[in-house]
Amino acid sequence: MNLRSRSPRSGWLRAGDGSIIRAADLIMGKKATEARKATMRNIRRARPSESERAFLRERASYEGSPYHKRNPGDFGLTPPASPRPDKTLCDEAGVTRRDAARVLFARAIDGGLASELTTPDGFPKQLWVVDDEGRVFEATYGGSALGRYHGYPVRRSDSLFSQVKEAWRER
């Protein structure tokens, strides 16, 4: 692929044929890119009921992901041998302690911003929260055990960022 111009700040590249591609797509590989595109991230219109939130409080939990930490600190993680450069880092959003991440996860459940999609076991695929500084975080289902989520900051350039902030204000 002959890359004619690039804009590292925007994350987009112009190929020699004139097409525009995401820089992360070059890094991630075809399979990962297709999986990312297939992930639907739509905020559910109605807030989860109290019984749904009680289910999450009882059965869902946060576990960190080494892909979103520069310094794993007290998360009990081992950094991967080759971290993926397209991941957002909790460290840069000020979340450096496991307790702080768990507080955000609990606020996500109580705030009721959940995805339309759920797992067969009844867990929302994503939960969102806005912290006191206005930063948006997403918790995604799929950890080491049933009910586990990992979380990360959402970039301001992500179209979901403004949707989550607006929905958070409305709730």
Summary of the structure (lengths in Angstrom):
residues: 171
radius of gyration: 17.1
end to end distance: 46.5
largest distance: 54.4
contacts: 454
relative contact order: 0.15
helix: 35%
strand: 22%
